[in-house]
């Protein structure tokens, strides 16, 4: 028996075992397809994964893919006690429209070590509707006044 968290739904599985993550798939998506991490170096992705609680989403078909093919990912930066920041959430484009994003978010929020977190935070440009289904809200004006940010949006752009 492993100590990793796992959920299954049909031919799909989510697992927190870092040894199952396909770093090439994750890096390719983040660096080439995401709007938030375009150009991110492979070593940066690798190190961020090493220091986070990660959820890999895999497609398992006994006939064609008995070991599973990674089709999604999410990374949680957390102390597992009081706070978590949800980052790098994606489902590969050819797997979208199957409810996998909902499966991923529901699985993350039901992780036994995360049930008593006081605060969760994330940034999104276009997935508000997904997260609102799981109890997430936009920050109120009062909450916005309490938050500060130090942000370097161009940090992964190559200097020429």
DSSP file (Angstrom, degrees, kcal/mol; ACC not computed):
  #  RESIDUE AA STRUCTURE BP1 BP2  ACC     N-H-->O    O-->H-N    N-H-->O    O-->H-N    TCO  KAPPA ALPHA  PHI   PSI    X-CA   Y-CA   Z-CA
    1    1 A X              0   0    0      0, 0.0     2,-0.1     0, 0.0     0, 0.0   0.000 360.0 360.0 360.0 129.2    0.0    0.0    0.0
    2    2 A X        -     0   0    0      2,-0.1    15,-0.0     1,-0.1     0, 0.0  -0.473 360.0-131.1 -91.2 167.8    1.4    3.4   -0.9
    3    3 A X  S    S+     0   0    0     -2,-0.1     2,-0.3     2,-0.1    -1,-0.1   0.221  71.8 111.6-100.5  13.7    1.0    6.6    1.0
    4    4 A X  S    S-     0   0    0      1,-0.1     2,-0.3    13,-0.0    -2,-0.1  -0.633  71.5-115.7 -91.1 147.8   -0.1    8.6   -2.1
    5    5 A X        +     0   0    0     -2,-0.3    11,-1.9     2,-0.0     2,-0.3  -0.596  40.0 176.6 -81.1 139.6   -3.6    9.9   -2.6
    6    6 A X  E     -A   15   0A   0     -2,-0.3     2,-0.3     9,-0.2     9,-0.2  -0.999  16.4-177.8-149.9 140.4   -5.4    8.5   -5.5
    7    7 A X  E     -A   14   0A   0      7,-2.2     7,-2.9    -2,-0.3     2,-0.4  -0.992  10.7-157.9-136.3 144.9   -8.9    8.7   -7.1
    8    8 A X  E     +A   13   0A   0     -2,-0.3     2,-0.3     5,-0.2     5,-0.2  -0.949  13.1 174.8-124.7 145.5  -10.3    6.8  -10.1
    9    9 A X  E >   -A   12   0A   0      3,-2.9     3,-2.1    -2,-0.4     2,-0.2  -0.832  65.1 -54.8-148.8 105.9  -13.2    7.7  -12.4
   10   10 A X  T 3  S-     0   0    0     -2,-0.3    -1,-0.1     1,-0.3     0, 0.0  -0.423 122.9 -13.9  61.2-128.0  -13.7    5.4  -15.4
   11   11 A X  T 3  S+     0   0    0     -2,-0.2    49,-4.3    -3,-0.1     2,-0.3   0.318 123.3  89.3 -86.9   8.2  -10.5    5.2  -17.4
   12   12 A X  E <   -AB   9  59A   0     -3,-2.1    -3,-2.9    47,-0.2     2,-0.3  -0.826  51.3-176.4-113.7 148.0   -9.0    8.2  -15.6
   13   13 A X  E     -AB   8  58A   0     45,-2.4    45,-3.3    -2,-0.3     2,-0.4  -0.994  13.2-155.7-139.7 143.1   -7.0    8.3  -12.4
   14   14 A X  E     +AB   7  57A   0     -7,-2.9    -7,-2.2    -2,-0.3     2,-0.3  -0.980  22.2 173.6-117.7 135.7   -5.5   11.1  -10.3
   15   15 A X  E     -AB   6  56A   0     41,-2.0    41,-2.7    -2,-0.4    -9,-0.2  -0.994  34.0-150.9-143.7 145.1   -2.5   10.3   -8.2
   16   16 A X        +     0   0    0    -11,-1.9     2,-0.7    -2,-0.3    38,-0.3   0.288  58.3 123.8 -97.5   9.3   -0.1   12.3   -6.0
   17   17 A X    >   -     0   0    0    -12,-0.3     3,-1.6     1,-0.2     4,-0.4  -0.602  50.4-157.4 -72.1 112.1    2.9   10.0   -6.6
   18   18 A X  G >  S+     0   0    0     -2,-0.7     3,-0.9     1,-0.3    -1,-0.2   0.760  86.8  67.9 -65.3 -23.0    5.6   12.2   -8.0
   19   19 A X  G 3  S+     0   0    0      1,-0.2    -1,-0.3     3,-0.0    -2,-0.1   0.689  96.6  55.6 -70.2 -15.8    7.4    9.3   -9.6
   20   20 A X  G <  S+     0   0    0     -3,-1.6    -1,-0.2     2,-0.1    -2,-0.2   0.622  82.2 110.8 -88.8 -14.6    4.5    8.9  -12.0
   21   21 A X    <   -     0   0    0     -3,-0.9     2,-0.9    -4,-0.4     3,-0.1  -0.348  64.0-140.7 -66.3 138.5    4.6   12.5  -13.3
   22   22 A X     >  -     0   0    0      1,-0.2     4,-2.2    -2,-0.1     3,-0.3  -0.843  15.5-170.3 -98.8  97.7    5.8   13.0  -16.9
   23   23 A X  H  > S+     0   0    0     -2,-0.9     4,-2.9     1,-0.2     5,-0.2   0.810  83.0  57.4 -62.1 -30.9    8.0   16.1  -16.6
   24   24 A X  H  > S+     0   0    0      2,-0.2     4,-2.6     1,-0.2    -1,-0.2   0.924 107.9  46.2 -66.2 -43.5    8.2   16.4  -20.4
   25   25 A X  H  > S+     0   0    0     -3,-0.3     4,-2.3     2,-0.2     5,-0.2   0.933 115.6  46.6 -62.7 -45.9    4.4   16.6  -20.8
   26   26 A X  H  X S+     0   0    0     -4,-2.2     4,-2.7     2,-0.2     5,-0.2   0.942 114.9  45.7 -63.3 -48.3    4.1   19.1  -18.0
   27   27 A X  H  X S+     0   0    0     -4,-2.9     4,-3.1     1,-0.2     5,-0.4   0.923 111.4  52.5 -62.2 -44.4    7.0   21.3  -19.2
   28   28 A X  H  X S+     0   0    0     -4,-2.6     4,-2.1    -5,-0.2     5,-0.5   0.931 113.1  44.0 -58.8 -46.1    5.8   21.2  -22.8
   29   29 A X  H  X>S+     0   0    0     -4,-2.3     4,-2.6    -5,-0.2     5,-1.7   0.967 117.6  43.7 -63.5 -51.3    2.3   22.3  -21.8
   30   30 A X  H  <5S+     0   0    0     -4,-2.7     7,-0.4     1,-0.2     4,-0.3   0.922 120.4  39.6 -61.6 -45.3    3.5   25.0  -19.4
   31   31 A X  H  <5S+     0   0    0     -4,-3.1     8,-1.9    -5,-0.2    -1,-0.2   0.789 130.5  24.5 -78.2 -27.9    6.2   26.5  -21.6
   32   32 A X  H  <5S+     0   0    0     -4,-2.1    -3,-0.2    -5,-0.4    -2,-0.2   0.708 131.4  25.7-111.5 -24.5    4.4   26.2  -25.0
   33   33 A X  T  <5S+     0   0    0     -4,-2.6    -3,-0.2    -5,-0.5     2,-0.1   0.668  94.6  88.3-118.9 -21.4    0.6   26.3  -24.3
   34   34 A X      < -     0   0    0     -5,-1.7     4,-0.2    -4,-0.3    56,-0.0  -0.471  60.5-147.0 -80.3 152.8   -0.1   28.1  -21.0
   35   35 A X  S    S+     0   0    0      1,-0.1    -1,-0.1    -2,-0.1     3,-0.1   0.624  96.2  52.4 -86.2 -15.0   -0.6   31.8  -20.8
   36   36 A X  S    S+     0   0    0      1,-0.1    -1,-0.1    -6,-0.0    -5,-0.1   0.614 118.1  26.8-100.1 -14.7    1.0   32.0  -17.4
   37   37 A X  S >  S+     0   0    0     -7,-0.4     3,-2.3     3,-0.1    -1,-0.1   0.066  72.4 161.9-138.8  28.2    4.3   30.2  -17.8
   38   38 A X  T 3  S+     0   0    0      1,-0.3    -7,-0.2    -4,-0.2    -6,-0.2  -0.270  75.9  11.3 -53.9 129.0    5.3   30.6  -21.5
   39   39 A X  T 3  S+     0   0    0     -8,-1.9    -1,-0.3     1,-0.2    -8,-0.1   0.508  84.4 162.2  82.2   4.7    9.0   29.9  -21.9
   40   40 A X    <   -     0   0    0     -3,-2.3    -1,-0.2   -10,-0.2    -9,-0.1  -0.357  42.5-113.6 -60.7 132.1    9.5   28.5  -18.4
   41   41 A X     >  -     0   0    0      1,-0.1     4,-1.8    -2,-0.1     3,-0.5  -0.344  16.3-121.4 -67.7 148.7   12.8   26.5  -18.2
   42   42 A X  H  > S+     0   0    0      1,-0.2     4,-2.6     2,-0.2     5,-0.2   0.893 112.6  54.0 -55.5 -44.1   12.6   22.8  -17.7
   43   43 A X  H  > S+     0   0    0      1,-0.2     4,-2.3     2,-0.2    -1,-0.2   0.825 105.6  53.5 -64.4 -31.8   14.7   23.0  -14.5
   44   44 A X  H  > S+     0   0    0     -3,-0.5     4,-2.3     2,-0.2    -1,-0.2   0.917 110.2  46.9 -67.9 -43.2   12.3   25.5  -13.1
   45   45 A X  H  X S+     0   0    0     -4,-1.8     4,-2.1     2,-0.2    -2,-0.2   0.940 112.6  50.5 -61.6 -47.2    9.4   23.2  -13.7
   46   46 A X  H  X S+     0   0    0     -4,-2.6     4,-1.9     1,-0.2    -2,-0.2   0.920 112.7  45.2 -58.2 -46.8   11.3   20.3  -12.2
   47   47 A X  H  X S+     0   0    0     -4,-2.3     4,-1.1     1,-0.2    -1,-0.2   0.882 110.4  53.9 -67.5 -38.6   12.2   22.2   -9.0
   48   48 A X  H  < S+     0   0    0     -4,-2.3     3,-0.2     1,-0.2    -1,-0.2   0.884 109.6  49.0 -63.8 -37.0    8.7   23.6   -8.6
   49   49 A X  H >< S+     0   0    0     -4,-2.1     3,-1.5     1,-0.2    -1,-0.2   0.890 105.7  56.9 -68.3 -39.9    7.3   20.1   -8.7
   50   50 A X  H 3< S+     0   0    0     -4,-1.9    -1,-0.2     1,-0.3    -2,-0.2   0.778 111.7  43.5 -61.8 -26.8    9.9   18.8   -6.2
   51   51 A X  T 3< S+     0   0    0     -4,-1.1     2,-0.3    -3,-0.2    -1,-0.3   0.097 109.6  66.3-108.1  21.3    8.7   21.5   -3.7
   52   52 A X  S <  S-     0   0    0     -3,-1.5     2,-0.7    25,-0.1    25,-0.2  -0.886  83.3-108.4-136.2 164.8    4.9   21.1   -4.2
   53   53 A X  E     - C   0  76A   0     23,-2.8    23,-2.7    -2,-0.3     2,-0.3  -0.890  48.5-162.8 -92.2 113.8    2.1   18.6   -3.7
   54   54 A X  E     - C   0  75A   0     -2,-0.7     2,-0.5   -38,-0.3    21,-0.2  -0.775  18.3-156.7-110.5 147.1    1.3   17.6   -7.3
   55   55 A X  E     - C   0  74A   0     19,-2.9    19,-1.3    -2,-0.3     2,-0.4  -0.961  11.0-162.6-121.4 110.4   -1.7   15.9   -8.8
   56   56 A X  E     -BC  15  73A   0    -41,-2.7   -41,-2.0    -2,-0.5     2,-0.5  -0.789   6.8-150.2 -93.6 137.2   -1.1   14.0  -12.0
   57   57 A X  E     -BC  14  72A   0     15,-2.2    14,-3.1    -2,-0.4    15,-1.4  -0.934  20.7-174.5-108.0 125.0   -4.2   13.1  -14.2
   58   58 A X  E     -BC  13  70A   0    -45,-3.3   -45,-2.4    -2,-0.5     2,-0.6  -0.923  23.8-138.9-126.8 144.5   -3.7    9.9  -16.2
   59   59 A X  E     -BC  12  69A   0     10,-2.6    10,-1.9    -2,-0.4     2,-0.5  -0.907  23.7-170.6-100.0 122.6   -5.8    8.1  -18.9
   60   60 A X  E     +     0   0A   0    -49,-4.3     2,-0.4    -2,-0.6     6,-0.2  -0.964  14.6 168.8-116.5 122.9   -5.7    4.3  -18.4
   61   61 A X  E  >  - C   0  65A   0      4,-1.0     4,-3.9    -2,-0.5     3,-0.3  -0.951  27.2-147.9-131.0 112.8   -7.1    2.0  -21.0
   62   62 A X  T  4 S+     0   0    0     -2,-0.4     4,-0.4     1,-0.2    -1,-0.1   0.820  96.9  45.7 -51.1 -37.5   -6.2   -1.7  -20.2
   63   63 A X  T  4 S+     0   0    0      2,-0.1    -1,-0.2     1,-0.1     3,-0.1   0.903 131.6  14.8 -75.2 -41.5   -6.1   -2.5  -23.9
   64   64 A X  T  4 S+     0   0    0     -3,-0.3    -2,-0.2     1,-0.1    -1,-0.1   0.726 137.5  22.2-109.7 -25.4   -4.1    0.4  -25.2
   65   65 A X  E ><  +C   61   0A   0     -4,-3.9    -4,-1.0     1,-0.1     3,-0.8  -0.460  57.6 162.0-143.5  66.7   -2.5    2.2  -22.2
   66   66 A X  E 3  S+     0   0A   0     -4,-0.4    -4,-0.1     1,-0.3    -1,-0.1   0.787  82.7  45.6 -62.6 -26.3   -2.1   -0.2  -19.2
   67   67 A X  E 3  S-     0   0A   0     -6,-0.1    -1,-0.3     1,-0.1    -7,-0.1   0.652 115.0-115.3 -91.5 -14.8    0.4    2.1  -17.5
   68   68 A X  E <   -     0   0A   0     -3,-0.8     2,-0.4    -7,-0.2    -8,-0.2   0.260  13.7-121.3  94.1 142.0   -1.4    5.3  -18.1
   69   69 A X  E     -C   59   0A   0    -10,-1.9   -10,-2.6    -4,-0.1     2,-0.3  -0.975  30.2-115.9-119.2 130.0   -0.7    8.4  -20.1
   70   70 A X  E     +C   58   0A   0     -2,-0.4   -12,-0.3   -12,-0.2     3,-0.1  -0.491  42.1 161.2 -71.1 127.4   -0.5   11.8  -18.4
   71   71 A X  E     +     0   0A   0    -14,-3.1    21,-3.2    -2,-0.3     2,-0.3   0.356  60.9  14.3-125.5  -0.6   -3.3   14.1  -19.7
   72   72 A X  E     -CD  57  91A   0    -15,-1.4   -15,-2.2    19,-0.3     2,-0.3  -0.982  55.8-169.4-166.8 172.8   -3.5   16.7  -16.9
   73   73 A X  E     -CD  56  90A   0     17,-2.4    17,-2.6    -2,-0.3     2,-0.3  -0.985   6.3-173.8-166.0 152.4   -1.8   18.2  -13.9
   74   74 A X  E     -C   55   0A   0    -19,-1.3   -19,-2.9    -2,-0.3     2,-0.4  -0.959  12.7-152.6-152.6 147.9   -2.2   20.6  -11.0
   75   75 A X  E     -CD  54  87A   0     12,-2.7    12,-3.2    -2,-0.3     2,-0.5  -0.980   4.3-161.1-126.6 133.2    0.3   21.8   -8.4
   76   76 A X  E     -CD  53  86A   0    -23,-2.7   -23,-2.8    -2,-0.4     2,-0.7  -0.960   6.0-158.4-117.8 122.1   -0.4   22.9   -4.9
   77   77 A X  E     + D   0  85A   0      8,-2.7     8,-2.5    -2,-0.5     2,-0.3  -0.884  42.7 139.3 -96.7 113.0    2.0   25.0   -2.9
   78   78 A X  E     - D   0  84A   0     -2,-0.7     6,-0.2     6,-0.2    -2,-0.1  -0.990  64.9-140.4-156.5 155.1    1.0   24.3    0.7
   79   79 A X        -     0   0    0      4,-1.4     5,-0.1    -2,-0.3    -1,-0.1   0.408  50.4-130.3 -92.8  -1.8    2.0   23.7    4.3
   80   80 A X  S    S+     0   0    0      3,-0.6    36,-0.2     1,-0.1     4,-0.1   0.636  93.5  66.1  62.1  17.8   -0.9   21.1    4.4
   81   81 A X  S    S-     0   0    0      2,-0.3    37,-0.1    33,-0.1    -1,-0.1   0.628 115.7  -2.7-130.4 -46.7   -2.1   22.8    7.6
   82   82 A X  S    S+     0   0    0      1,-0.3    37,-2.0    35,-0.2    36,-1.1   0.676 116.6  24.1-126.2 -28.2   -3.3   26.3    7.0
   83   83 A X  E     - e   0 119A   0     35,-0.2    -4,-1.4    34,-0.2    -3,-0.6  -0.987  46.6-174.9-150.2 150.0   -2.9   27.5    3.4
   84   84 A X  E     -De  78 120A   0     35,-1.6    37,-1.8    -2,-0.3     2,-0.5  -0.994  12.5-154.9-146.6 142.5   -2.6   26.4   -0.2
   85   85 A X  E     -De  77 121A   0     -8,-2.5    -8,-2.7    -2,-0.3     2,-0.5  -0.981  19.0-146.1-115.5 119.0   -1.9   28.1   -3.5
   86   86 A X  E     +De  76 122A   0     35,-2.7    37,-0.5    -2,-0.5     2,-0.3  -0.733  30.7 163.2 -89.4 127.8   -3.2   26.2   -6.5
   87   87 A X  E     +D   75   0A   0    -12,-3.2   -12,-2.7    -2,-0.5    -2,-0.0  -0.914  42.6  23.5-141.2 163.0   -1.1   26.6   -9.6
   88   88 A X  E     +     0   0A   0     -2,-0.3     2,-0.5   -14,-0.2    -1,-0.1   0.801  67.6 172.0  54.3  40.3   -0.4   25.1  -13.1
   89   89 A X  E     +     0   0A   0    -15,-0.2     2,-0.3    -3,-0.1   -15,-0.2  -0.683  10.3 146.8 -83.1 126.5   -3.7   23.5  -13.5
   90   90 A X  E     -D   73   0A   0    -17,-2.6   -17,-2.4    -2,-0.5     2,-0.4  -0.992  37.0-158.8-156.7 154.8   -4.3   22.0  -17.0
   91   91 A X  E     -D   72   0A   0     -2,-0.3   -19,-0.3   -19,-0.2     5,-0.1  -0.997  44.6-103.4-126.1 131.5   -6.0   19.2  -19.0
   92   92 A X    >   -     0   0    0    -21,-3.2     3,-2.1    -2,-0.4     4,-0.4  -0.228  32.6-115.5 -56.6 144.0   -4.5   18.6  -22.4
   93   93 A X  G >  S+     0   0    0      1,-0.3     3,-1.5     2,-0.2    -1,-0.1   0.844 112.3  55.4 -54.0 -42.9   -6.7   20.0  -25.2
   94   94 A X  G 3  S+     0   0    0      1,-0.3    -1,-0.3     3,-0.0    -2,-0.1   0.612 109.0  50.1 -70.4  -8.5   -7.6   16.6  -26.8
   95   95 A X  G X  S+     0   0    0     -3,-2.1     3,-0.6   -24,-0.2     5,-0.3   0.401  87.3 112.1-104.8  -0.3   -9.0   15.4  -23.4
   96   96 A X  T <   +     0   0    0     -3,-1.5    -4,-0.0    -4,-0.4    -3,-0.0  -0.284  59.3  44.7 -73.6 159.2  -11.1   18.5  -22.6
   97   97 A X  T 3  S+     0   0    0     -2,-0.0    -1,-0.2     1,-0.0    -4,-0.0   0.576  86.2  96.0  86.0  10.4  -14.9   18.3  -22.5
   98   98 A X  S <  S-     0   0    0     -3,-0.6    -2,-0.1     0, 0.0    -3,-0.0   0.260 102.3-103.4-113.6   8.3  -15.0   15.1  -20.5
   99   99 A X  S  > S+     0   0    0      3,-0.0     4,-2.1     4,-0.0     5,-0.1   0.641  80.9 132.5  80.1  13.7  -15.4   16.7  -17.0
  100  100 A X  H  >  +     0   0    0     -5,-0.3     4,-2.5     2,-0.2     5,-0.1   0.832  66.4  55.4 -72.4 -31.8  -11.7   16.0  -16.2
  101  101 A X  H  > S+     0   0    0      2,-0.2     4,-2.6     1,-0.2     5,-0.2   0.916 110.2  47.2 -63.8 -41.3  -11.1   19.6  -14.8
  102  102 A X  H  > S+     0   0    0      2,-0.2     4,-2.7     1,-0.2     5,-0.2   0.916 111.5  50.8 -64.7 -43.0  -14.0   19.1  -12.4
  103  103 A X  H  X S+     0   0    0     -4,-2.1     4,-2.0     1,-0.2    -2,-0.2   0.904 111.7  48.9 -59.0 -42.8  -12.6   15.6  -11.5
  104  104 A X  H  X S+     0   0    0     -4,-2.5     4,-2.3     2,-0.2    -2,-0.2   0.940 113.9  43.4 -64.9 -49.3   -9.2   17.2  -10.8
  105  105 A X  H  X S+     0   0    0     -4,-2.6     4,-2.6     1,-0.2    -2,-0.2   0.914 114.2  50.6 -65.7 -42.9  -10.4   20.1   -8.7
  106  106 A X  H  X S+     0   0    0     -4,-2.7     4,-1.0    -5,-0.2    -1,-0.2   0.898 111.4  49.3 -61.2 -40.0  -12.8   17.8   -6.7
  107  107 A X  H  < S+     0   0    0     -4,-2.0     3,-0.4    -5,-0.2     4,-0.4   0.917 111.0  48.8 -66.2 -43.8  -10.0   15.4   -6.1
  108  108 A X  H >< S+     0   0    0     -4,-2.3     3,-1.4     1,-0.2    -2,-0.2   0.947 112.2  48.1 -60.1 -49.0   -7.6   18.1   -4.9
  109  109 A X  H 3< S+     0   0    0     -4,-2.6    -1,-0.2     1,-0.3    -2,-0.2   0.667 110.2  52.9 -71.0 -15.3  -10.2   19.6   -2.5
  110  110 A X  T 3< S+     0   0    0     -4,-1.0    -1,-0.3    -3,-0.4    -2,-0.2   0.390  74.2 127.3 -99.2   3.7  -11.0   16.2   -1.1
  111  111 A X    X>  -     0   0    0     -3,-1.4     3,-2.2    -4,-0.4     4,-0.6  -0.434  64.7-131.4 -60.0 127.6   -7.4   15.3   -0.2
  112  112 A X  G >4 S+     0   0    0      1,-0.3     3,-0.6     2,-0.2     4,-0.2   0.794 103.9  54.2 -56.5 -32.4   -7.5   14.3    3.5
  113  113 A X  G 34 S+     0   0    0      1,-0.2    -1,-0.3     2,-0.1     3,-0.1   0.555 110.4  47.8 -78.3  -5.9   -4.5   16.5    4.4
  114  114 A X  G X4 S+     0   0    0     -3,-2.2     3,-1.5    -6,-0.1    -1,-0.2   0.426  79.6  95.9-113.8  -1.3   -6.2   19.6    2.9
  115  115 A X  T << S+     0   0    0     -3,-0.6    -2,-0.1    -4,-0.6    -1,-0.1   0.759  87.7  45.8 -65.7 -25.7   -9.7   19.4    4.4
  116  116 A X  T 3  S+     0   0    0     -4,-0.2    -1,-0.3   -36,-0.2     2,-0.1   0.227  77.8 135.3-103.9  14.4   -8.9   21.8    7.3
  117  117 A X    <   -     0   0    0     -3,-1.5   -35,-0.2     1,-0.2   -34,-0.2  -0.401  43.9-155.0 -63.8 136.2   -7.1   24.5    5.3
  118  118 A X  S    S+     0   0    0    -36,-1.1     2,-0.4     1,-0.2   -35,-0.2   0.854  73.8  26.8 -78.8 -36.1   -8.2   27.9    6.3
  119  119 A X  E     -e   83   0A   0    -37,-2.0   -35,-1.6     2,-0.0     2,-0.3  -0.985  54.6-178.3-138.0 141.0   -7.3   29.6    3.0
  120  120 A X  E     -e   84   0A   0     -2,-0.4     2,-0.3   -37,-0.2   -35,-0.2  -0.954  11.9-175.5-126.5 148.3   -6.8   28.7   -0.6
  121  121 A X  E     +e   85   0A   0    -37,-1.8   -35,-2.7    -2,-0.3     2,-0.3  -0.994   8.0 162.2-143.6 148.0   -5.7   31.1   -3.4
  122  122 A X  E     -e   86   0A   0     -2,-0.3     2,-0.4   -37,-0.2   -35,-0.1  -0.973  27.3-133.2-154.6 165.3   -5.3   30.8   -7.1
  123  123 A X        +     0   0    0    -37,-0.5     2,-0.3    -2,-0.3    -2,-0.0  -0.984  29.6 165.7-120.7 136.2   -4.9   33.1  -10.2
  124  124 A X        -     0   0    0     -2,-0.4    -2,-0.0     1,-0.1     4,-0.0  -0.994  27.9-167.0-148.6 146.4   -6.9   32.5  -13.4
  125  125 A X  S    S+     0   0    0     -2,-0.3    -1,-0.1     2,-0.0     3,-0.1   0.729  92.1   6.9 -97.1 -29.6   -7.7   34.5  -16.5
  126  126 A X  S    S+     0   0    0      1,-0.1     3,-0.2     2,-0.0    -2,-0.0   0.327 108.4  75.5-142.5   9.9  -10.5   32.4  -17.9
  127  127 A X     >  +     0   0    0      1,-0.1     4,-1.8     2,-0.1     3,-0.4   0.046  49.2 121.5-118.3  27.8  -11.6   29.5  -15.6
  128  128 A X  H  > S+     0   0    0      1,-0.2     4,-2.6     2,-0.2     5,-0.2   0.893  74.3  56.4 -56.0 -42.5  -13.7   31.4  -13.0
  129  129 A X  H  > S+     0   0    0      1,-0.2     4,-1.0     2,-0.2    -1,-0.2   0.873 105.7  51.0 -60.2 -39.2  -16.8   29.4  -13.8
  130  130 A X  H >4 S+     0   0    0     -3,-0.4     3,-0.7     1,-0.2     4,-0.3   0.967 114.2  42.0 -61.3 -53.1  -15.0   26.1  -13.1
  131  131 A X  H ><>S+     0   0    0     -4,-1.8     5,-1.9     1,-0.2     3,-1.7   0.841 106.0  62.3 -68.6 -33.5  -13.7   27.2   -9.7
  132  132 A X  H ><5S+     0   0    0     -4,-2.6     3,-1.5     1,-0.3    -1,-0.2   0.821  94.7  63.5 -60.9 -29.6  -16.9   28.9   -8.6
  133  133 A X  T <<5S+     0   0    0     -4,-1.0    -1,-0.3    -3,-0.7    -2,-0.2   0.691 104.3  48.7 -65.0 -17.6  -18.6   25.4   -8.9
  134  134 A X  T < 5S-     0   0    0     -3,-1.7    -1,-0.3    -4,-0.3    -2,-0.2   0.077 130.4 -88.2-113.2  21.2  -16.2   24.3   -6.1
  135  135 A X  T < 5S+     0   0    0     -3,-1.5     2,-0.2     1,-0.3    -3,-0.2   0.530  79.7 140.8  90.2   6.2  -16.8   27.2   -3.7
  136  136 A X      < -     0   0    0     -5,-1.9     2,-0.3    -6,-0.1    -1,-0.3  -0.575  29.1-168.9 -81.3 147.6  -14.1   29.6   -4.9
  137  137 A X        -     0   0    0     -2,-0.2     2,-0.1     3,-0.0     3,-0.1  -0.945  27.4-103.8-133.1 154.2  -15.0   33.3   -5.1
  138  138 A X        -     0   0    0     -2,-0.3     2,-0.1     1,-0.1     0, 0.0  -0.475  54.2 -92.9 -68.6 150.1  -13.5   36.4   -6.5
  139  139 A X        -     0   0    0     -2,-0.1    -1,-0.1     1,-0.1     2,-0.1  -0.404  40.2-126.0 -64.9 139.2  -11.8   38.6   -3.9
  140  140 A X     >  -     0   0    0      1,-0.1     4,-2.8    -2,-0.1     5,-0.2  -0.345  27.7-103.5 -76.7 167.1  -13.9   41.3   -2.5
  141  141 A X  H  > S+     0   0    0      1,-0.2     4,-1.6     2,-0.2    -1,-0.1   0.900 124.6  51.3 -58.9 -40.9  -12.8   44.9   -2.5
  142  142 A X  H  > S+     0   0    0      2,-0.2     4,-0.7     1,-0.2    -1,-0.2   0.913 111.1  47.3 -62.8 -43.4  -11.9   44.6    1.2
  143  143 A X  H >> S+     0   0    0      1,-0.2     3,-1.1     2,-0.2     4,-1.0   0.900 108.1  55.6 -65.7 -39.8   -9.9   41.4    0.6
  144  144 A X  H >< S+     0   0    0     -4,-2.8     3,-0.5     1,-0.3    -1,-0.2   0.865 101.4  58.4 -59.8 -35.7   -8.1   43.0   -2.3
  145  145 A X  H 3< S+     0   0    0     -4,-1.6    -1,-0.3     1,-0.2    -2,-0.2   0.735 105.9  50.2 -66.3 -21.6   -7.0   45.8    0.0
  146  146 A X  H << S+     0   0    0     -3,-1.1     2,-0.3    -4,-0.7    -1,-0.2   0.677  97.4  81.7 -90.2 -19.3   -5.3   43.3    2.2
  147  147 A X    <<  -     0   0    0     -4,-1.0     2,-0.3    -3,-0.5     0, 0.0  -0.624  53.6-176.4 -92.0 146.8   -3.3   41.5   -0.5
  148  148 A X        -     0   0    0     -2,-0.3     2,-0.4     2,-0.0    -2,-0.0  -0.928   7.3-157.7-131.8 159.5    0.0   42.6   -2.0
  149  149 A X        -     0   0    0     -2,-0.3     2,-0.5     2,-0.1    -2,-0.0  -0.997  18.1-163.0-141.4 144.1    2.0   41.1   -4.8
  150  150 A X        +     0   0    0     -2,-0.4     2,-0.4     2,-0.0    -2,-0.0  -0.969  34.3 173.0-120.9 110.1    5.5   41.1   -6.0
  151  151 A X        -     0   0    0     -2,-0.5     2,-0.4     0, 0.0    -2,-0.1  -0.960  31.1-170.3-133.4 136.0    5.3   39.8   -9.6
  152  152 A X    >   +     0   0    0     -2,-0.4     3,-1.6     1,-0.1    -2,-0.0  -0.760  11.7 177.1-123.2  82.3    7.7   39.5  -12.5
  153  153 A X  T 3  S+     0   0    0     -2,-0.4     3,-0.3     1,-0.3    -1,-0.1   0.724  78.3  47.6 -63.9 -23.0    5.6   38.5  -15.5
  154  154 A X  T >  S+     0   0    0      1,-0.2     3,-1.4     2,-0.1    -1,-0.3   0.175  73.4 115.0-102.6  17.8    8.5   38.5  -18.0
  155  155 A X  T <  S+     0   0    0     -3,-1.6    -1,-0.2     1,-0.3    -2,-0.1   0.772  77.9  47.6 -63.5 -26.9   10.9   36.4  -16.0
  156  156 A X  T 3  S+     0   0    0     -3,-0.3    -1,-0.3  -118,-0.2     2,-0.2   0.505  85.5 108.6 -93.6  -4.1   10.9   33.5  -18.5
  157  157 A X  S <  S-     0   0    0     -3,-1.4     2,-0.2     1,-0.1  -118,-0.1  -0.522  77.0-112.7 -72.9 139.1   11.4   35.6  -21.6
  158  158 A X        -     0   0    0     -2,-0.2     2,-0.5     1,-0.1    -1,-0.1  -0.512  23.6-130.6 -73.5 135.9   14.8   35.3  -23.1
  159  159 A X              0   0    0     -2,-0.2    -1,-0.1     1,-0.1     0, 0.0  -0.761 360.0 360.0 -87.0 127.2   17.0   38.3  -22.9
  160  160 A X              0   0    0     -2,-0.5    -1,-0.1     0, 0.0    -2,-0.0   0.410 360.0 360.0-109.3 360.0   18.5   39.2  -26.3
